Amino acid sequence: MATNGFTDRVKITVKAGDGGDGMNSFKAYKGKPACGPDGGDGGDGGDIIFCGDRNMHDLLPFRYTAKYYAENGERGGSNKCFGKRGADVVIKVPCGTLVRDAESGKIVCDVFADGETHILLHGGRGGKGNVRFTTARRHAPNFAQKGQKVLPHALILEMKVIADVGLVGFPNVGKSTLLSKISSAKPKIADYHFTTLSPNLGVVSYYDNTFIAADIPGLIEGAAQGAGLGHDFLRHIERTRMLLHVVDISGVEGRDPLADFETIKAELAAYSAKLAALPSVVVLNKCDIAGAEENAARFTEKYGDVCDICRISAIRGEGTAQMLAKVWAKLSALPPAERIPADEFEFEEEDNTQFEIFLDENGAYVIVGGLVDLLCRNVVLNNPDSMNYFQRVLKLRGVFKELEKMGCKAGDTVVVGEVEFEYV
C-alpha cells in the first residue's frame, strides 16, 4: 500500500548466493606432470540478512528496488585454495516490519528493534575440490563437486508502526492538531477530511519521561471490512499499548459524537479483539466551540462510569496537561510492546531424495527431481569413479526398481540430467 508517498507494504524477491564449484586440479612440477590432486573447495554463497533501522520510517526504497540477490561463491582454486565466500546482502527495514512468505502468508520474522538482525536465507554450500575425494584406493580423483544452487523466494514486507499510544477517531476530529501540541511532530493540518494519509509519530515528553504517540489516519464506518483505507490504517495500531479516542464533541461536522465513538469502538472490535481490549482514554476535543458543552454532558452521563474522559481544546492547548497526566498514569503501569511471534515455517529447499520417471516421445525413460540435481552436482561423465558413484546412488535410491516396474528392459534408453545411457 502506498499513499501520499508513504509505503507500508511491498513485495520483494530475495535469493541467497549459489555455492562456488570445487576445482578439479593436479599439482605439476617440471619433469613431473602429475603429482597428485590439489583442487580446492568452492566458496559458500552469501546470505540474505534483514536488519532493523530506526532511521527508516517507511518501505519506500523497496518500490524502486524489488530484487535482492546475494553474491555467489567463487570457484575453488588450484594448490588447495578455497574460493572466496560470496558477499552477504543486508536489507535494512524500519523497526516493526513483519517479513512474510508471499506464497503462504506465514510470518517468517518480526524485525522489531534497531540493529536487530535475522539471517533469512543461507547461501549455498561450496562444492568440494578433487583433493577432498582422495581415499586409500582412489589416489587421483579426476572430478570435483559443483556448488549448491539455491532458490529465489518472494516475500511480503509489512510495516506496523511501533508506538506507545495510538490516536484514533473519525477524520477531521483534531488528532493531528493534538499530536502537534503534545510533541515536536509537525503533521499536515487542514480543515478537510483525510488530511493525514499516513501515520505520524511524535515523541511526547511528560516531566522526565517520554513516550511515542502515533496519529493514525481517520477511520470511517466499515474500516474493518476495508472501507476507505481501513485495513491499511488499522494495521498500524496493532502494536500500540493504549489508545486515545479523539472525539469531536462539538458536532460541527453534523455527526453525533456519541454515535462516532460507538462506531470507532465497533470497527476496532471487528478488526481485532485485542485492539478493542486495549486500555484507553477518551479525549473530547473542540470543547471551545458552541454546543460542545451540551454534548460533553451527554457523553459523560453515558460513558463517565466506564471511560476515562478528558475535555480539551487541541487548537488552544487547553486541557492537554491533565490529559497527559491520565495517559502517563495508565501507560506507566502497562507492559512494554511485544514482538509478533513468527510462524513455524521453513523455506522450501530441494529434496535430494525425490525423483519422478516419465517416458518421452522417443521412448526414453527420463528421470527428474531433486535426486537428479544432486547427481548433476556430483557426477563427472568422463570419470569411471564418478560414474560408479552415479550407478550406486541410482540403485540405493530405488531408481532401478522403479524403472523395472515401468517396464524398462535391457537396451532401453535412460536419461538422468545430462547423462544418457542404455539400461543393463
URDA-V135602 format. One record per residue. N is the residue number from 1. PHI is phi in radians with two decimals (NA if undefined). PSI is psi in degrees with one decimal (999 if undefined). OMEGA is omega as a letter, one per 20 degrees, with the letter a starting at -180 (999 if undefined). Layout:
N/PHI/PSI/OMEGA  N/PHI/PSI/OMEGA
//
This chain:
1/NA/136.6/r  2/-2.43/121.9/r  3/-2.36/131.3/r  4/0.95/37.0/r  5/1.47/-7.0/a  6/-1.65/126.0/a  7/-2.13/123.0/a  8/-2.21/6.6/r  9/-2.66/122.5/a  10/-2.46/161.0/r  11/-2.02/130.5/r  12/-2.31/164.8/r  13/-2.07/131.4/r  14/-2.20/151.1/r  15/-2.63/126.4/r  16/-1.25/163.7/a  17/-1.32/146.9/r  18/-1.28/152.2/r  19/-1.29/146.5/r  20/-1.33/151.0/r  21/-1.25/146.7/r  22/-1.26/156.3/a  23/-1.68/135.3/r  24/-1.79/101.7/a  25/-2.54/152.4/r  26/-2.24/138.5/r  27/-1.21/140.9/r  28/-2.47/136.9/r  29/-2.14/165.6/r  30/-1.05/121.5/a  31/1.50/-8.5/r  32/-2.29/86.6/a  33/-1.18/-23.8/a  34/-2.39/104.5/a  35/-2.03/27.4/r  36/1.85/158.3/a  37/-1.22/145.7/r  38/-2.54/23.7/r  39/-1.28/129.9/a  40/-1.56/169.1/a  41/-1.37/151.5/r  42/-1.31/156.9/r  43/-1.38/151.7/r  44/-1.23/152.3/r  45/-1.30/160.2/r  46/-1.28/157.3/a  47/-1.63/161.7/r  48/-1.81/120.1/a  49/-2.17/132.8/r  50/-1.79/139.7/a  51/-2.39/133.5/r  52/-1.33/138.2/a  53/-2.36/113.4/a  54/-1.22/-14.5/r  55/-1.48/-5.3/r  56/-1.69/137.9/a  57/-2.10/-6.6/r  58/-2.77/-176.6/a  59/-1.82/25.1/a  60/-0.98/-41.2/a  61/-1.00/-26.6/a  62/-1.38/-8.5/r  63/-1.30/-20.1/a  64/-1.87/-23.7/r  65/-2.25/108.4/a  66/-1.92/-4.1/a  67/-2.13/130.5/a  68/-2.27/106.4/a  69/-2.02/124.8/r  70/-1.30/161.3/a  71/-1.31/142.6/r  72/-1.30/152.6/r  73/-1.24/150.3/r  74/-1.43/157.6/r  75/-1.19/147.2/r  76/-1.13/160.6/a  77/-2.00/175.0/r  78/-1.31/175.3/a  79/1.03/32.3/r  80/1.09/26.9/a  81/-1.44/133.1/r  82/-1.39/146.0/r  83/-1.26/152.8/a  84/-1.21/139.8/r  85/-1.23/141.2/r  86/-1.18/147.4/a  87/-1.24/140.3/r  88/-1.27/158.7/r  89/-1.95/118.3/r  90/-1.76/116.2/a  91/-1.78/113.2/a  92/-1.53/134.4/a  93/-2.35/159.1/r  94/-1.11/148.4/r  95/-1.06/135.2/a  96/1.66/18.7/a  97/-1.62/127.0/r  98/-1.57/135.7/r  99/-1.89/118.5/a  100/-2.01/149.5/r  101/-1.28/126.7/a  102/-1.15/-31.7/a  103/-1.34/-46.5/a  104/-1.68/-20.4/a  105/1.39/2.7/a  106/-1.31/148.3/r  107/-1.37/121.0/r  108/-1.50/-43.2/r  109/-2.83/161.3/r  110/-2.06/108.9/r  111/-1.44/95.7/a  112/-1.66/-43.8/a  113/-1.99/159.8/r  114/-1.14/130.3/r  115/1.44/-5.9/r  116/-1.21/134.4/a  117/-2.11/147.9/r  118/-2.35/120.7/r  119/-1.43/105.0/a  120/-1.45/-41.6/a  121/-2.35/132.0/r  122/-1.61/143.3/r  123/-1.18/158.8/r  124/-1.16/149.4/r  125/-1.29/141.5/r  126/-1.23/147.5/r  127/-1.28/155.1/r  128/-1.44/139.2/r  129/-1.31/166.5/a  130/-1.14/-21.0/r  131/-1.13/-24.6/a  132/-1.35/-10.1/a  133/-1.80/8.6/r  134/-1.29/139.1/r  135/-2.37/-179.4/r  136/-1.11/-27.8/a  137/-1.76/-20.9/a  138/-2.00/98.8/a  139/-1.57/-23.5/a  140/-2.38/67.6/r  141/-1.10/130.8/a  142/-1.84/38.2/r  143/-2.62/157.9/r  144/-2.38/165.4/a  145/-1.63/141.0/r  146/-1.38/157.5/r  147/-1.25/155.3/a  148/-1.30/131.1/r  149/-1.58/143.4/r  150/-2.12/159.3/a  151/-1.69/147.9/r  152/-1.33/155.5/a  153/-2.38/141.0/r  154/-1.62/135.4/a  155/-2.23/152.0/r  156/-1.92/124.3/r  157/-1.74/126.6/a  158/-2.28/113.4/a  159/-1.52/131.1/r  160/-2.18/115.3/a  161/-1.01/132.8/r  162/-1.69/108.6/r  163/-2.46/155.0/r  164/-1.40/-38.3/a  165/-2.25/130.5/r  166/-1.93/128.5/r  167/-1.61/118.9/a  168/-2.17/156.3/r  169/2.78/174.2/r  170/-1.14/163.2/r  171/-1.05/145.5/r  172/1.17/28.7/r  173/-1.65/-6.5/r  174/1.87/18.7/a  175/-1.13/-45.5/a  176/-1.15/-38.7/r  177/-1.09/-43.6/r  178/-1.10/-42.9/r  179/-1.09/-38.7/a  180/-1.18/-26.5/a  181/-1.42/-31.6/a  182/-1.76/-4.5/r  183/-2.49/-178.2/r  184/-1.59/5.2/r  185/-1.14/147.5/r  186/-2.17/68.2/r  187/-1.25/159.3/r  188/-1.21/131.3/a  189/-2.21/126.7/r  190/-2.73/161.5/a  191/-1.61/59.1/r  192/-2.68/162.2/a  193/-1.21/149.1/r  194/1.00/38.9/r  195/-1.06/-42.2/r  196/-1.58/122.7/a  197/-2.04/6.1/r  198/-2.68/153.9/a  199/-1.08/136.3/r  200/-1.92/134.2/r  201/-1.89/143.1/r  202/-2.48/141.5/r  203/-1.59/119.7/a  204/-1.78/128.9/r  205/-1.75/132.0/r  206/-2.30/101.3/a  207/0.94/-119.7/a  208/-1.62/8.7/a  209/-1.94/154.2/r  210/-2.36/152.5/r  211/-2.61/164.1/a  212/-1.81/128.6/r  213/-1.97/142.4/r  214/-2.10/125.0/r  215/-1.52/105.3/a  216/-1.52/130.2/a  217/-0.87/148.2/a  218/-0.95/132.9/r  219/-1.54/158.5/r  220/-2.32/169.2/r  221/-1.11/132.3/a  222/1.60/7.1/a  223/-1.05/-38.7/a  224/-1.12/-24.0/r  225/-1.65/6.2/r  226/1.72/6.3/r  227/-1.09/142.6/a  228/1.10/-123.9/r  229/-2.09/38.7/a  230/-0.96/-53.6/a  231/-1.06/-39.1/a  232/-1.18/-36.3/r  233/-1.32/-45.2/a  234/-1.11/-29.0/r  235/-0.99/-31.8/a  236/-1.43/-5.4/r  237/-1.89/7.3/r  238/-1.18/-25.3/a  239/-1.67/-8.5/a  240/-1.19/150.1/a  241/-1.52/-26.5/r  242/-2.70/166.7/a  243/-2.09/148.1/r  244/-1.96/109.6/r  245/-1.45/108.9/r  246/-1.66/121.8/a  247/-2.09/131.1/r  248/-1.37/95.5/a  249/-1.35/-10.4/a  250/-1.32/-27.8/a  251/1.25/18.8/a  252/-1.20/-16.5/r  253/-1.41/-4.1/a  254/1.52/9.0/r  255/-1.87/157.0/r  256/-1.47/121.6/a  257/-1.01/-35.5/a  258/-1.18/-40.2/r  259/-1.16/-37.4/r  260/-1.03/-46.5/a  261/-1.08/-43.8/r  262/-1.14/-37.7/r  263/-1.12/-45.2/a  264/-1.12/-42.8/r  265/-1.06/-41.1/a  266/-1.14/-39.2/r  267/-1.15/-40.1/r  268/-1.11/-43.1/a  269/-1.17/-36.4/a  270/-1.21/-31.1/a  271/-1.40/-41.9/a  272/-2.84/127.7/r  273/-1.11/-31.4/r  274/-1.13/-40.5/r  275/-1.10/-43.9/a  276/-1.11/-26.7/a  277/-1.58/-2.0/a  278/-1.13/142.7/r  279/-1.02/149.4/a  280/-2.63/160.8/r  281/-2.21/133.5/r  282/-1.67/124.2/a  283/-1.90/113.2/r  284/-1.54/102.4/a  285/-1.65/164.3/r  286/1.13/39.1/r  287/-1.26/-9.3/a  288/-1.54/1.6/a  289/-1.68/144.4/a  290/-1.01/135.2/a  291/1.67/-12.2/a  292/-1.23/-35.3/a  293/-1.08/-43.5/a  294/-1.12/-44.7/r  295/-1.13/-38.7/r  296/-1.10/-38.3/r  297/-1.14/-43.0/r  298/-1.10/-41.6/a  299/-1.13/-45.5/a  300/-1.14/-38.1/r  301/-1.09/-38.7/a  302/-1.44/-39.3/a  303/-2.01/-0.2/a  304/-1.04/-30.8/a  305/-1.45/-15.1/a  306/-2.07/-9.0/a  307/-2.26/148.6/r  308/-1.44/118.1/a  309/-2.04/134.5/r  310/-2.16/140.4/r  311/-1.87/125.8/a  312/-2.45/167.3/r  313/-2.21/101.0/a  314/-1.08/-38.9/a  315/-1.17/-28.9/r  316/-1.68/-14.1/a  317/1.43/8.5/a  318/-1.33/132.8/r  319/1.46/-3.0/a  320/-1.24/-30.3/r  321/-1.13/-45.7/r  322/-1.13/-36.6/r  323/-1.11/-45.9/a  324/-1.09/-34.3/r  325/-1.10/-42.9/r  326/-1.17/-41.3/a  327/-1.09/-47.1/a  328/-1.17/-35.4/r  329/-1.04/-41.4/r  330/-1.27/-45.5/a  331/-1.13/-40.1/a  332/-1.15/-19.5/r  333/-1.63/-4.8/a  334/-1.61/151.3/r  335/-1.22/157.8/r  336/-1.15/163.3/r  337/-1.08/146.0/a  338/-1.97/149.7/r  339/-1.29/154.8/r  340/-1.48/124.0/a  341/-1.15/145.0/r  342/-1.34/152.0/r  343/-1.38/160.9/r  344/-1.25/111.7/a  345/-2.73/138.9/r  346/-2.33/137.4/r  347/-1.15/142.2/a  348/-1.15/126.8/r  349/-2.05/164.1/a  350/-1.18/133.1/r  351/-1.52/111.6/a  352/-1.37/2.9/r  353/-1.91/-12.5/a  354/-1.48/141.1/r  355/-2.67/157.3/r  356/-2.34/151.4/r  357/-2.22/134.3/r  358/-2.53/158.3/r  359/-1.59/132.1/r  360/-1.61/-176.6/a  361/-1.18/-17.7/r  362/-1.66/4.1/r  363/1.45/9.2/r  364/-1.48/146.6/r  365/-1.57/112.3/a  366/-1.79/126.2/a  367/-1.86/127.5/r  368/-2.29/167.1/r  369/2.21/-177.6/a  370/-1.07/-34.1/r  371/-1.08/-38.6/r  372/-1.14/-41.4/r  373/-1.08/-39.4/r  374/-1.08/-45.5/a  375/-1.14/-37.4/r  376/-1.11/-30.6/r  377/-1.27/-34.6/a  378/-1.78/-11.7/a  379/-1.85/132.9/r  380/-1.92/121.8/a  381/-1.12/-33.0/a  382/-1.66/16.6/a  383/-2.06/123.5/a  384/-1.06/-41.2/a  385/-1.09/-43.5/a  386/-1.13/-40.6/r  387/-1.19/-33.1/r  388/-1.10/-40.8/r  389/-1.08/-42.1/r  390/-1.02/-49.0/a  391/-1.14/-37.8/a  392/-1.16/-40.9/r  393/-1.14/-43.5/r  394/-1.03/-38.6/r  395/-1.22/-46.6/a  396/-1.15/-33.2/a  397/-1.45/-0.9/r  398/1.43/16.5/a  399/-1.19/-43.2/a  400/-1.10/-39.6/r  401/-1.08/-42.4/a  402/-1.15/-37.1/r  403/-1.07/-42.5/a  404/-1.16/-35.7/r  405/-1.10/-33.5/a  406/-1.45/0.4/r  407/1.66/14.0/r  408/-1.19/130.7/a  409/-2.10/165.7/r  410/-0.97/132.2/a  411/1.68/-15.2/r  412/-1.24/152.4/a  413/-1.53/133.0/r  414/-2.12/132.9/a  415/-2.06/123.0/r  416/-2.20/101.8/a  417/1.09/-120.3/r  418/-1.61/-0.7/a  419/-1.65/127.8/r  420/-2.23/125.4/a  421/-2.55/164.7/r  422/-1.58/132.2/a  423/-1.24/133.2/r  424/-2.09/999/999
//
